[in-house]
Amino acid sequence: MRAFVFPGQGAQTIGMGRELAEVYPAAREVFDRVDEALGEKLSDLIWTGDIETLTLTQNAQPALMATSMAAFRAMETEGITIRDANFVAGHSLGEYSALCAAGALTLEDTARLLRLRGQAMQEAVPVGQGAMAAILGLDFATVDRIAREAGGEGVVQAANDNDPGQVVISGNKDAVERAAAAMKEAGAKRALMLPVSAPFHSVLMQPAAAVMANALAGVDIQPPAVPLVANVRAEAVTEPGAIRRLLVEQVTGTVRWRESIANMAAAGVTEFWEIGAGKALSGMIKRIAKDAVVRNVGAPADIAALKG
């Protein structure tokens, strides 16, 4: 069995997807359609812009989705379709890429939703008031407990359960810094403050969740061609109403990536294909499902290797 997985924020690089667009007309069409849907040349920023502007949340989110979908359409050109997967999943914004690939959302709606999501998440908390930190070397239960104890009057919570040794916390800056120090005292190998502009996947994102609830209410969602393993449940869903609710919950909820991968492996998945920019998910997957085959699909050479 096989799962197609799609990366989240942090994987962006200048030039991503350009070679795909040069080799595959279907990949080029993805970038053209995203540009048209957003009313701007996002593709110019992706391929020749500066990384600081690309990394802005409202740009990075639709840009990473466009790159993933360009790779996916290139795969289709070579005869590999969504029916070659048993599940799809995506890390945070990658969940939207997964739904687009599975036919639940149109490309244009996905681009517009992610632009709005990025803007809403950035605007939910004033710059400088929120923070995130990666905790290495402690398990999720320990990080979750210490975060609750160390937060004090501020908000701090486990935001991303990435793999057995990496959990990301998120919340008010002072509370996150206190919790990170407590994690070190509790035996964490490292506690790294992350270069992000907002406390994603925390209750501080509630204003953004309200924006997304309103936006998603007006978007058509079809049953995905294969089940989506949702971030906040770590289990498969196919019903459009449930998907809509979970996309809203995901804004403030924990990304349960470790459990999602473990549950797919337990269901019989032996191959995970990371589709789009970077290899961050591949590293996590190898630490969760140690016997699984992991492939990256982000360039024409990767697609040629799949055919071989």
Backbone as CSV, one residue per row, in Angstrom:
resi,resn,N_x,N_y,N_z,CA_x,CA_y,CA_z,C_x,C_y,C_z
1,MET,0.829,-1.194,0.000,0.000,0.000,0.000,0.869,1.251,0.000
2,ARG,0.276,2.327,-0.489,1.061,3.555,-0.709,0.271,4.767,-0.238
3,ALA,0.982,5.765,0.291,0.376,7.042,0.651,1.130,8.170,-0.046
4,PHE,0.390,9.142,-0.553,0.965,10.376,-1.078,0.868,11.438,0.016
5,VAL,1.996,12.040,0.381,2.009,13.048,1.444,2.576,14.356,0.906
6,PHE,2.130,15.461,1.493,2.403,16.784,0.935,2.963,17.708,2.013
7,PRO,4.074,18.402,1.717,4.787,19.184,2.734,4.079,20.472,3.138
8,GLY,4.512,20.973,4.291,3.984,22.217,4.824,5.007,23.326,4.809
9,GLN,4.708,24.378,5.558,5.540,25.575,5.544,6.940,25.277,6.072
10,GLY,7.913,25.942,5.481,9.310,25.718,5.824,10.064,25.031,4.713
11,ALA,9.340,24.406,3.785,9.986,23.699,2.666,10.270,24.618,1.480
12,GLN,9.803,25.862,1.547,9.906,26.749,0.378,11.349,27.144,0.051
13,THR,11.641,27.180,-1.247,12.924,27.656,-1.757,12.662,28.422,-3.054
14,ILE,13.514,29.391,-3.336,13.416,30.095,-4.612,13.782,29.113,-5.729
15,GLY,12.933,29.067,-6.756,13.171,28.193,-7.900,12.435,26.872,-7.840
16,MET,11.727,26.622,-6.727,11.046,25.326,-6.607,9.980,25.183,-7.696
17,GLY,9.945,24.014,-8.295,8.954,23.723,-9.318,9.266,24.229,-10.708
18,ARG,10.308,25.034,-10.847,10.565,25.637,-12.156,10.948,24.593,-13.202
19,GLU,11.795,23.653,-12.805,12.208,22.619,-13.757,11.017,21.763,-14.172
20,LEU,10.120,21.491,-13.243,8.902,20.751,-13.584,8.098,21.504,-14.634
21,ALA,7.962,22.819,-14.439,7.178,23.637,-15.372,7.832,23.700,-16.750
22,GLU,9.157,23.625,-16.792,9.870,23.669,-18.067,9.747,22.360,-18.831
23,VAL,9.619,21.256,-18.122,9.584,19.934,-18.749,8.155,19.472,-19.028
24,TYR,7.234,19.796,-18.120,5.865,19.279,-18.214,4.869,20.423,-18.402
25,PRO,4.198,20.493,-19.557,3.166,21.523,-19.746,2.083,21.481,-18.669
26,ALA,1.733,20.300,-18.176,0.702,20.195,-17.142,1.147,20.859,-15.843
27,ALA,2.448,20.799,-15.563,2.981,21.464,-14.376,2.965,22.977,-14.569
28,ARG,3.336,23.426,-15.754,3.299,24.864,-16.056,1.873,25.403,-15.912
29,GLU,0.912,24.616,-16.349,-0.484,25.045,-16.273,-0.911,25.268,-14.826
30,VAL,-0.410,24.456,-13.908,-0.739,24.646,-12.500,-0.327,26.038,-12.042
31,PHE,0.910,26.425,-12.314,1.381,27.739,-11.894,0.592,28.858,-12.574
32,ASP,0.259,28.685,-13.853,-0.531,29.697,-14.570,-1.910,29.856,-13.941
33,ARG,-2.527,28.741,-13.595,-3.879,28.799,-13.012,-3.862,29.394,-11.610
34,VAL,-2.822,29.102,-10.845,-2.696,29.703,-9.510,-2.472,31.210,-9.636
35,ASP,-1.629,31.625,-10.570,-1.427,33.055,-10.818,-2.752,33.743,-11.132
36,GLU,-3.534,33.125,-11.995,-4.811,33.716,-12.399,-5.783,33.753,-11.233
37,ALA,-5.825,32.692,-10.445,-6.754,32.632,-9.310,-6.446,33.708,-8.274
38,LEU,-5.160,34.014,-8.103,-4.754,35.002,-7.105,-4.656,36.412,-7.669
39,GLY,-4.722,36.526,-9.004,-4.629,37.840,-9.627,-3.251,38.454,-9.548
40,GLU,-2.220,37.618,-9.500,-0.837,38.119,-9.463,0.102,37.017,-9.940
41,LYS,1.318,37.396,-10.254,2.299,36.427,-10.763,3.073,35.822,-9.584
42,LEU,2.400,34.972,-8.835,3.075,34.286,-7.741,4.236,33.449,-8.273
43,SER,4.098,32.932,-9.497,5.163,32.108,-10.070,6.465,32.892,-10.213
44,ASP,6.388,34.194,-10.518,7.605,35.007,-10.607,8.308,35.072,-9.252
45,LEU,7.513,35.239,-8.200,8.093,35.275,-6.853,8.736,33.935,-6.523
46,ILE,8.051,32.832,-6.863,8.570,31.500,-6.546,9.893,31.244,-7.259
47,TRP,9.995,31.663,-8.494,11.156,31.278,-9.306,12.290,32.303,-9.298
48,THR,11.970,33.585,-9.161,13.036,34.596,-9.264,12.942,35.660,-8.177
49,GLY,12.086,35.491,-7.207,11.923,36.497,-6.159,12.949,36.340,-5.051
50,ASP,12.672,36.969,-3.904,13.579,36.836,-2.760,12.918,35.955,-1.711
51,ILE,13.740,35.234,-0.986,13.235,34.215,-0.067,12.453,34.841,1.083
52,GLU,12.802,36.064,1.497,12.078,36.691,2.600,10.618,36.933,2.226
53,THR,10.387,37.397,0.981,9.011,37.645,0.540,8.268,36.332,0.326
54,LEU,8.957,35.347,-0.241,8.324,34.045,-0.456,7.933,33.403,0.869
55,THR,8.734,33.630,1.906,8.497,32.995,3.195,7.334,33.630,3.950
56,LEU,6.898,34.823,3.571,5.707,35.396,4.196,4.573,34.393,4.084
57,THR,3.876,34.193,5.171,2.906,33.109,5.267,1.890,33.122,4.133
58,GLN,1.403,34.312,3.776,0.370,34.373,2.732,0.919,34.024,1.355
59,ASN,2.238,34.085,1.181,2.860,33.670,-0.084,3.302,32.213,-0.033
60,ALA,3.920,31.820,1.077,4.470,30.466,1.180,3.388,29.402,1.048
61,GLN,2.216,29.664,1.627,1.193,28.622,1.631,0.687,28.292,0.224
62,PRO,0.212,29.270,-0.577,-0.200,28.907,-1.937,0.967,28.480,-2.819
63,ALA,2.177,29.000,-2.557,3.335,28.647,-3.376,3.723,27.187,-3.192
64,LEU,3.716,26.718,-1.956,4.059,25.321,-1.698,3.005,24.388,-2.267
65,MET,1.737,24.787,-2.154,0.672,23.987,-2.758,0.837,23.910,-4.270
66,ALA,1.126,25.050,-4.913,1.297,25.063,-6.369,2.436,24.139,-6.788
67,THR,3.525,24.139,-6.038,4.664,23.287,-6.367,4.303,21.811,-6.203
68,SER,3.581,21.494,-5.128,3.143,20.107,-4.940,2.219,19.668,-6.068
69,MET,1.279,20.527,-6.439,0.329,20.161,-7.488,1.012,20.089,-8.847
70,ALA,2.035,20.904,-9.081,2.791,20.805,-10.333,3.479,19.446,-10.423
71,ALA,4.064,18.999,-9.318,4.704,17.682,-9.300,3.667,16.577,-9.504
72,PHE,2.506,16.756,-8.883,1.463,15.741,-9.003,0.936,15.657,-10.443
73,ARG,0.721,16.796,-11.084,0.252,16.789,-12.476,1.311,16.216,-13.414
74,ALA,2.576,16.455,-13.108,3.645,15.841,-13.897,3.619,14.319,-13.739
75,MET,3.373,13.848,-12.532,3.224,12.401,-12.308,2.090,11.842,-13.158
76,GLU,0.976,12.563,-13.193,-0.170,12.104,-13.976,0.179,11.995,-15.456
77,THR,0.983,12.934,-15.937,1.423,12.879,-17.336,2.120,11.564,-17.637
78,GLU,2.807,11.029,-16.643,3.545,9.780,-16.803,2.720,8.561,-16.394
79,GLY,1.420,8.766,-16.167,0.539,7.636,-15.911,0.371,7.249,-14.460
80,ILE,0.903,8.062,-13.535,0.737,7.784,-12.105,-0.375,8.688,-11.592
81,THR,-1.461,8.112,-11.075,-2.626,8.905,-10.686,-2.922,8.762,-9.199
82,ILE,-3.936,9.476,-8.757,-4.331,9.416,-7.356,-4.752,7.997,-6.975
83,ARG,-5.227,7.226,-7.941,-5.651,5.852,-7.662,-4.469,4.931,-7.376
84,ASP,-3.247,5.427,-7.574,-2.062,4.657,-7.207,-1.723,4.825,-5.729
85,ALA,-2.534,5.610,-5.021,-2.367,5.774,-3.572,-3.569,5.194,-2.854
86,ASN,-3.343,4.767,-1.625,-4.429,4.283,-0.771,-4.891,5.353,0.209
87,PHE,-3.993,6.298,0.515,-4.308,7.424,1.397,-3.566,8.665,0.889
88,VAL,-4.089,9.837,1.269,-3.336,11.078,1.137,-3.297,11.749,2.507
89,ALA,-2.252,12.552,2.715,-2.130,13.328,3.947,-1.206,14.502,3.662
90,GLY,-1.312,15.533,4.461,-0.432,16.681,4.293,-0.160,17.329,5.628
91,HIS,1.019,17.915,5.776,1.427,18.546,7.028,0.932,19.986,7.041
92,SER,-0.047,20.266,7.891,-0.618,21.612,8.020,-1.178,22.089,6.674
93,LEU,-0.584,23.121,6.049,-1.115,23.580,4.755,-1.092,22.459,3.715
94,GLY,-0.195,21.478,3.883,-0.120,20.359,2.950,-1.404,19.551,2.892
95,GLU,-2.248,19.679,3.934,-3.539,18.998,3.911,-4.407,19.534,2.767
96,TYR,-4.276,20.819,2.470,-5.006,21.396,1.339,-4.469,20.847,0.015
97,SER,-3.158,20.704,-0.106,-2.564,20.103,-1.303,-3.076,18.684,-1.488
98,ALA,-3.143,17.932,-0.389,-3.627,16.549,-0.443,-5.068,16.495,-0.938
99,LEU,-5.897,17.390,-0.442,-7.300,17.420,-0.854,-7.443,17.832,-2.309
100,CYS,-6.596,18.740,-2.761,-6.622,19.148,-4.167,-6.218,17.976,-5.061
101,ALA,-5.150,17.289,-4.691,-4.691,16.144,-5.486,-5.746,15.052,-5.543
102,ALA,-6.502,14.902,-4.456,-7.525,13.851,-4.383,-8.855,14.287,-4.995
103,GLY,-8.902,15.501,-5.550,-10.107,15.956,-6.239,-11.194,16.505,-5.344
104,ALA,-10.897,16.719,-4.062,-11.901,17.255,-3.142,-12.065,18.761,-3.302
105,LEU,-10.984,19.448,-3.662,-10.991,20.895,-3.880,-10.442,21.192,-5.266
106,THR,-10.967,22.236,-5.914,-10.374,22.675,-7.176,-9.065,23.390,-6.903
107,LEU,-8.214,23.454,-7.893,-6.938,24.148,-7.741,-7.156,25.617,-7.400
108,GLU,-8.097,26.245,-8.087,-8.336,27.670,-7.855,-8.850,27.925,-6.442
109,ASP,-9.801,27.123,-5.983,-10.292,27.293,-4.619,-9.187,27.046,-3.600
110,THR,-8.350,26.059,-3.852,-7.255,25.754,-2.921,-6.298,26.926,-2.818
111,ALA,-5.942,27.524,-3.955,-5.027,28.672,-3.943,-5.624,29.841,-3.173
112,ARG,-6.882,30.136,-3.430,-7.514,31.272,-2.745,-7.681,31.009,-1.247
113,LEU,-8.036,29.782,-0.884,-8.165,29.443,0.530,-6.833,29.578,1.267
114,LEU,-5.755,29.134,0.632,-4.451,29.207,1.292,-3.933,30.635,1.377
115,ARG,-4.212,31.458,0.395,-3.841,32.867,0.499,-4.576,33.502,1.683
116,LEU,-5.872,33.228,1.798,-6.658,33.771,2.899,-6.191,33.200,4.237
117,ARG,-5.918,31.904,4.253,-5.443,31.254,5.482,-4.149,31.883,5.962
118,GLY,-3.219,32.089,5.033,-1.951,32.708,5.396,-2.129,34.106,5.951
119,GLN,-2.980,34.901,5.294,-3.234,36.264,5.768,-3.891,36.250,7.139
120,ALA,-4.884,35.400,7.308,-5.622,35.354,8.567,-4.739,34.886,9.722
121,MET,-3.877,33.919,9.458,-2.983,33.425,10.506,-1.967,34.487,10.908
122,GLN,-1.490,35.250,9.922,-0.524,36.310,10.226,-1.164,37.433,11.029
123,GLU,-2.423,37.734,10.715,-3.099,38.867,11.353,-3.706,38.518,12.704
124,ALA,-3.777,37.232,13.047,-4.454,36.817,14.282,-3.734,37.305,15.538
125,VAL,-2.414,37.404,15.481,-1.603,37.797,16.630,-0.593,38.843,16.172
126,PRO,-0.480,39.980,16.859,0.504,40.989,16.459,1.919,40.418,16.417
127,VAL,2.694,40.847,15.435,4.070,40.372,15.288,4.848,40.650,16.573
128,GLY,5.579,39.633,17.019,6.391,39.770,18.217,5.736,39.241,19.477
129,GLN,4.418,39.005,19.435,3.720,38.519,20.623,3.625,36.998,20.690
130,GLY,3.789,36.342,19.543,3.715,34.886,19.504,5.053,34.271,19.146
131,ALA,5.188,32.985,19.408,6.439,32.285,19.088,6.178,30.791,19.000
132,MET,7.146,30.087,18.404,7.123,28.630,18.344,8.537,28.137,18.639
133,ALA,8.631,26.934,19.182,9.943,26.343,19.459,9.885,24.849,19.186
134,ALA,10.967,24.332,18.616,11.079,22.893,18.367,11.792,22.246,19.544
135,ILE,11.172,21.229,20.095,11.740,20.499,21.231,12.226,19.148,20.718
136,LEU,13.516,18.901,20.842,14.119,17.677,20.332,14.522,16.775,21.494
137,GLY,14.121,15.495,21.403,14.576,14.516,22.379,13.599,14.196,23.492
138,LEU,12.392,14.773,23.436,11.351,14.408,24.396,10.124,13.923,23.639
139,ASP,9.374,12.999,24.230,8.185,12.510,23.542,7.022,13.485,23.718
140,PHE,5.957,13.240,22.948,4.838,14.176,22.919,4.188,14.337,24.296
141,ALA,3.959,13.226,24.983,3.273,13.304,26.272,4.052,14.165,27.260
142,THR,5.382,14.039,27.260,6.212,14.825,28.168,6.167,16.304,27.807
143,VAL,6.297,16.599,26.517,6.251,17.990,26.061,4.890,18.611,26.384
144,ASP,3.833,17.863,26.131,2.486,18.361,26.388,2.302,18.684,27.867
145,ARG,2.779,17.805,28.730,2.638,18.021,30.182,3.426,19.237,30.639
146,ILE,4.680,19.337,30.210,5.526,20.456,30.645,4.981,21.777,30.114
147,ALA,4.483,21.765,28.890,3.911,22.988,28.325,2.749,23.480,29.175
148,ARG,1.894,22.575,29.586,0.745,22.965,30.415,1.194,23.520,31.767
149,GLU,2.244,22.918,32.324,2.722,23.334,33.643,3.492,24.650,33.594
150,ALA,4.245,24.862,32.513,5.164,26.000,32.459,4.554,27.262,31.864
151,GLY,3.392,27.133,31.271,2.819,28.272,30.557,2.449,29.443,31.440
152,GLY,2.102,29.164,32.709,1.669,30.243,33.583,0.379,30.847,33.050
153,GLU,0.315,32.171,33.049,-0.887,32.855,32.568,-0.930,32.931,31.050
154,GLY,0.174,32.638,30.392,0.212,32.712,28.934,-0.235,31.406,28.298
155,VAL,-0.386,31.452,26.990,-0.758,30.277,26.208,0.492,29.597,25.684
156,VAL,0.611,28.306,25.899,1.640,27.511,25.226,1.087,26.098,25.111
157,GLN,1.187,25.529,23.925,0.656,24.185,23.720,1.479,23.440,22.686
158,ALA,1.364,22.121,22.714,2.030,21.293,21.718,1.304,21.478,20.387
159,ALA,2.015,22.000,19.394,1.387,22.367,18.127,1.588,21.313,17.045
160,ASN,2.792,20.755,16.962,3.112,19.741,15.948,3.767,18.547,16.640
161,ASP,3.125,17.400,16.543,3.737,16.147,17.001,4.353,15.508,15.761
162,ASN,5.595,15.879,15.476,6.180,15.559,14.175,6.709,14.134,14.066
163,ASP,7.466,13.706,15.063,8.014,12.352,15.055,8.395,12.000,16.484
164,PRO,8.917,10.794,16.757,9.140,10.396,18.147,10.073,11.301,18.945
165,GLY,10.899,12.075,18.274,11.829,12.931,19.003,11.724,14.399,18.681
166,GLN,10.638,14.819,18.035,10.495,16.234,17.674,9.049,16.688,17.853
167,VAL,8.853,17.608,18.777,7.547,18.210,19.024,7.735,19.720,18.992
168,VAL,6.817,20.430,18.367,6.874,21.889,18.293,5.822,22.466,19.225
169,ILE,6.225,23.454,20.028,5.281,24.145,20.902,5.001,25.537,20.349
170,SER,3.849,26.095,20.723,3.401,27.349,20.139,2.582,28.121,21.158
171,GLY,2.654,29.461,21.094,1.842,30.278,21.994,2.408,31.665,22.186
172,ASN,2.085,32.273,23.324,2.638,33.590,23.650,4.153,33.494,23.809
173,LYS,4.869,34.479,23.352,6.330,34.421,23.308,6.937,34.122,24.685
174,ASP,6.526,34.848,25.704,7.103,34.633,27.036,6.818,33.226,27.544
175,ALA,5.604,32.748,27.303,5.228,31.416,27.780,6.002,30.333,27.046
176,VAL,6.191,30.518,25.742,6.956,29.548,24.965,8.402,29.516,25.437
177,GLU,8.976,30.674,25.707,10.358,30.720,26.180,10.502,30.043,27.542
178,ARG,9.529,30.254,28.435,9.558,29.579,29.743,9.441,28.072,29.567
179,ALA,8.516,27.661,28.728,8.321,26.224,28.514,9.544,25.588,27.880
180,ALA,10.172,26.286,26.927,11.366,25.752,26.267,12.492,25.549,27.284
181,ALA,12.654,26.503,28.204,13.679,26.366,29.245,13.364,25.175,30.152
182,ALA,12.084,24.988,30.468,11.692,23.854,31.307,11.930,22.527,30.594
183,MET,11.746,22.527,29.270,12.003,21.301,28.487,13.480,20.919,28.572
184,LYS,14.345,21.925,28.496,15.789,21.653,28.582,16.124,21.050,29.946
185,GLU,15.533,21.610,30.982,15.777,21.098,32.330,15.261,19.673,32.477
186,ALA,14.229,19.334,31.708,13.633,18.002,31.783,14.352,16.982,30.908
187,GLY,15.409,17.423,30.209,16.203,16.477,29.443,16.120,16.583,27.936
188,ALA,15.461,17.632,27.424,15.432,17.809,25.977,16.848,18.024,25.448
189,LYS,17.151,17.402,24.312,18.475,17.587,23.713,18.658,19.023,23.255
190,ARG,17.596,19.578,22.665,17.644,20.969,22.210,16.245,21.556,22.305
191,ALA,16.181,22.863,22.478,14.924,23.606,22.439,15.192,24.843,21.586
192,LEU,14.751,24.789,20.345,15.115,25.803,19.357,13.952,26.728,19.062
193,MET,14.135,28.023,19.322,13.122,28.991,18.908,13.113,29.038,17.377
194,LEU,11.933,29.000,16.794,11.805,28.928,15.335,11.591,30.312,14.730
195,PRO,12.137,30.533,13.525,11.986,31.835,12.858,10.634,31.958,12.164
196,VAL,9.573,31.996,12.948,8.226,32.127,12.398,7.616,33.429,12.894
197,SER,6.599,33.878,12.179,6.028,35.192,12.478,4.727,35.112,13.261
198,ALA,4.277,33.916,13.599,3.015,33.770,14.331,2.993,32.423,15.045
199,PRO,2.193,32.309,16.105,2.098,31.059,16.873,1.076,30.100,16.259
200,PHE,1.469,29.448,15.183,0.564,28.569,14.448,0.108,27.385,15.307
201,HIS,-1.083,26.875,14.991,-1.638,25.692,15.653,-1.701,25.839,17.166
202,SER,-2.102,27.045,17.587,-2.400,27.280,19.002,-3.750,27.974,19.087
203,VAL,-4.305,28.043,20.293,-5.616,28.685,20.458,-5.561,30.175,20.132
204,LEU,-4.359,30.742,20.080,-4.227,32.151,19.691,-4.633,32.373,18.234
205,MET,-4.723,31.297,17.470,-5.137,31.381,16.073,-6.665,31.349,15.892
206,GLN,-7.409,31.458,16.996,-8.867,31.375,16.889,-9.466,32.398,15.910
207,PRO,-8.969,33.651,15.862,-9.514,34.578,14.855,-9.341,34.062,13.426
208,ALA,-8.223,33.398,13.159,-7.997,32.828,11.823,-8.929,31.654,11.580
209,ALA,-9.204,30.868,12.611,-10.138,29.748,12.464,-11.526,30.252,12.089
210,ALA,-11.925,31.378,12.676,-13.233,31.952,12.345,-13.275,32.415,10.896
211,VAL,-12.198,33.009,10.426,-12.116,33.433,9.024,-12.223,32.227,8.100
212,MET,-11.514,31.158,8.438,-11.519,29.975,7.580,-12.865,29.254,7.622
213,ALA,-13.534,29.274,8.767,-14.861,28.659,8.841,-15.813,29.348,7.877
214,ASN,-15.741,30.666,7.840,-16.597,31.433,6.928,-16.232,31.160,5.477
215,ALA,-14.939,31.127,5.182,-14.494,30.908,3.800,-14.835,29.499,3.319
216,LEU,-14.594,28.512,4.163,-14.840,27.121,3.772,-16.327,26.831,3.606
217,ALA,-17.163,27.584,4.313,-18.608,27.387,4.186,-19.092,27.692,2.773
218,GLY,-18.348,28.545,2.064,-18.754,28.931,0.718,-18.040,28.195,-0.393
219,VAL,-17.283,27.149,-0.046,-16.493,26.402,-1.033,-17.048,24.985,-1.179
220,ASP,-17.133,24.523,-2.411,-17.590,23.155,-2.669,-16.469,22.172,-2.357
221,ILE,-16.769,21.183,-1.521,-15.818,20.113,-1.213,-16.448,18.798,-1.642
222,GLN,-15.737,18.076,-2.498,-16.191,16.780,-2.984,-15.538,15.659,-2.160
223,PRO,-16.146,14.479,-2.123,-15.471,13.352,-1.466,-14.130,13.081,-2.161
224,PRO,-13.033,12.984,-1.426,-11.740,12.718,-2.063,-11.712,11.325,-2.702
225,ALA,-10.943,11.216,-3.778,-10.862,9.939,-4.499,-10.270,8.830,-3.636
226,VAL,-9.400,9.195,-2.708,-8.884,8.258,-1.695,-8.974,8.961,-0.346
227,PRO,-9.039,8.220,0.755,-9.235,8.852,2.061,-8.093,9.796,2.450
228,LEU,-8.469,10.881,3.112,-7.519,11.815,3.706,-7.292,11.426,5.157
229,VAL,-6.039,11.274,5.555,-5.717,11.092,6.969,-5.510,12.492,7.548
230,ALA,-6.487,12.933,8.333,-6.558,14.332,8.765,-5.612,14.625,9.922
231,ASN,-5.020,15.811,9.895,-4.044,16.229,10.905,-4.569,16.126,12.330
232,VAL,-5.775,16.624,12.562,-6.226,16.757,13.946,-6.828,15.479,14.510
233,ARG,-7.115,14.509,13.641,-7.651,13.229,14.116,-6.668,12.088,13.940
234,ALA,-5.733,12.224,13.017,-4.792,11.147,12.677,-5.525,9.904,12.208
235,GLU,-6.676,10.108,11.567,-7.441,8.989,11.028,-8.078,9.392,9.705
236,ALA,-8.496,8.402,8.936,-8.995,8.640,7.587,-10.404,9.220,7.610
237,VAL,-10.633,10.210,6.736,-11.961,10.796,6.559,-12.224,10.942,5.057
238,THR,-13.490,10.851,4.688,-13.883,11.037,3.285,-15.117,11.920,3.143
239,GLU,-15.836,12.153,4.218,-17.099,12.874,4.132,-16.835,14.377,4.065
240,PRO,-17.347,15.082,3.056,-17.029,16.504,2.875,-17.333,17.377,4.090
241,GLY,-18.445,17.124,4.770,-18.755,17.929,5.944,-17.723,17.761,7.045
242,ALA,-17.261,16.539,7.239,-16.227,16.282,8.248,-14.913,16.954,7.846
243,ILE,-14.568,16.878,6.571,-13.342,17.522,6.091,-13.404,19.029,6.337
244,ARG,-14.539,19.636,6.059,-14.711,21.074,6.264,-14.470,21.438,7.733
245,ARG,-15.082,20.679,8.628,-14.921,20.952,10.067,-13.470,20.774,10.505
246,LEU,-12.822,19.722,10.013,-11.451,19.435,10.442,-10.466,20.472,9.921
247,LEU,-10.717,21.039,8.750,-9.851,22.101,8.237,-9.931,23.342,9.118
248,VAL,-11.098,23.589,9.702,-11.229,24.709,10.641,-10.517,24.376,11.945
249,GLU,-10.759,23.178,12.471,-10.118,22.771,13.730,-8.594,22.768,13.611
250,GLN,-8.107,22.470,12.416,-6.661,22.360,12.193,-5.932,23.668,12.465
251,VAL,-6.600,24.806,12.301,-5.948,26.110,12.483,-5.456,26.279,13.916
252,THR,-6.218,25.801,14.880,-5.847,25.938,16.293,-5.395,24.619,16.922
253,GLY,-5.596,23.501,16.203,-5.324,22.193,16.784,-3.933,21.662,16.494
254,THR,-3.590,20.592,17.187,-2.282,19.956,17.022,-2.220,19.179,15.707
255,VAL,-1.111,19.332,14.996,-0.839,18.515,13.809,-0.286,17.175,14.310
256,ARG,-1.111,16.154,14.232,-0.742,14.837,14.793,-0.058,13.998,13.701
257,TRP,1.101,14.460,13.276,1.779,13.826,12.137,2.339,12.455,12.515
258,ARG,2.950,12.361,13.675,3.524,11.071,14.113,2.446,9.992,14.126
259,GLU,1.312,10.294,14.717,0.226,9.323,14.775,-0.345,9.035,13.385
260,SER,-0.421,10.066,12.545,-0.973,9.871,11.196,-0.138,8.863,10.417
261,ILE,1.181,9.040,10.443,2.063,8.123,9.719,2.016,6.732,10.345
262,ALA,2.063,6.662,11.671,2.024,5.363,12.353,0.723,4.625,12.049
263,ASN,-0.383,5.353,11.992,-1.665,4.710,11.715,-1.746,4.208,10.277
264,MET,-1.178,4.970,9.331,-1.148,4.488,7.947,-0.262,3.256,7.828
265,ALA,0.878,3.271,8.505,1.758,2.099,8.475,1.059,0.887,9.082
266,ALA,0.321,1.107,10.172,-0.406,0.005,10.811,-1.508,-0.533,9.904
267,ALA,-2.039,0.330,9.031,-3.085,-0.097,8.091,-2.516,-0.823,6.878
268,GLY,-1.169,-0.872,6.779,-0.546,-1.614,5.689,0.238,-0.796,4.696
269,VAL,0.351,0.519,4.910,1.126,1.353,3.995,2.607,1.051,4.170
270,THR,3.254,0.727,3.062,4.693,0.429,3.089,5.514,1.427,2.285
271,GLU,4.828,2.299,1.517,5.513,3.325,0.716,4.873,4.682,0.962
272,PHE,5.711,5.673,1.218,5.251,7.053,1.351,5.972,7.904,0.305
273,TRP,5.219,8.603,-0.522,5.795,9.490,-1.531,5.559,10.929,-1.092
274,GLU,6.637,11.672,-0.842,6.538,13.084,-0.493,6.530,13.900,-1.785
275,ILE,5.412,14.571,-2.055,5.206,15.223,-3.348,5.283,16.735,-3.177
276,GLY,6.329,17.345,-3.776,6.500,18.787,-3.691,7.903,19.154,-3.257
277,ALA,8.019,20.315,-2.602,9.325,20.873,-2.259,9.902,20.233,-1.001
278,GLY,11.206,20.044,-1.004,11.916,19.630,0.195,11.772,18.156,0.541
279,LYS,12.415,17.813,1.671,12.422,16.419,2.134,12.162,16.325,3.636
280,ALA,11.546,17.362,4.190,11.345,17.396,5.643,10.467,16.251,6.115
281,LEU,9.390,15.971,5.385,8.485,14.909,5.810,9.164,13.549,5.721
282,SER,10.017,13.380,4.721,10.694,12.091,4.545,11.528,11.743,5.771
283,GLY,12.226,12.726,6.312,13.017,12.484,7.512,12.152,12.072,8.686
284,MET,11.017,12.763,8.846,10.101,12.407,9.927,9.573,10.982,9.745
285,ILE,9.158,10.671,8.514,8.563,9.355,8.248,9.549,8.237,8.555
286,LYS,10.807,8.438,8.192,11.814,7.405,8.440,12.009,7.146,9.927
287,ARG,11.731,8.163,10.750,11.869,7.985,12.195,10.598,7.392,12.824
288,ILE,9.496,7.408,12.071,8.226,6.883,12.589,7.984,5.457,12.092
289,ALA,8.081,5.293,10.774,7.840,3.982,10.143,9.159,3.520,9.543
290,LYS,10.005,2.931,10.384,11.401,2.679,10.005,11.565,1.714,8.833
291,ASP,10.596,0.851,8.598,10.711,-0.130,7.518,10.084,0.345,6.207
292,ALA,9.460,1.515,6.219,8.765,1.997,5.029,9.749,2.504,3.980
293,VAL,9.346,2.406,2.726,10.084,3.016,1.618,9.587,4.443,1.465
294,VAL,10.516,5.397,1.412,10.155,6.807,1.283,10.757,7.352,-0.006
295,ARG,9.921,7.987,-0.817,10.371,8.573,-2.079,10.029,10.056,-2.106
296,ASN,10.886,10.834,-2.748,10.634,12.266,-2.946,10.294,12.534,-4.399
297,VAL,9.272,13.345,-4.621,8.849,13.692,-5.975,8.768,15.207,-6.066
298,GLY,9.857,15.822,-6.511,9.871,17.277,-6.607,10.547,17.800,-7.849
299,ALA,11.047,16.901,-8.695,11.764,17.304,-9.904,11.566,16.243,-10.992
300,PRO,11.794,16.600,-12.257,11.620,15.611,-13.326,12.424,14.337,-13.112
301,ALA,13.633,14.444,-12.574,14.452,13.263,-12.341,13.794,12.323,-11.340
302,ASP,13.078,12.887,-10.368,12.385,12.053,-9.385,11.277,11.249,-10.062
303,ILE,10.588,11.892,-10.993,9.486,11.229,-11.685,10.028,10.135,-12.620
304,ALA,11.153,10.405,-13.241,11.797,9.393,-14.072,12.178,8.180,-13.239
305,ALA,12.630,8.427,-12.005,13.003,7.320,-11.116,11.798,6.491,-10.710
306,LEU,10.636,7.146,-10.570,9.416,6.423,-10.222,9.042,5.467,-11.349
307,LYS,9.193,5.919,-12.580,8.861,5.088,-13.735,9.789,3.884,-13.831
308,GLY,11.041,4.112,-13.420,12.005,3.023,-13.505,11.692,1.924,-12.516
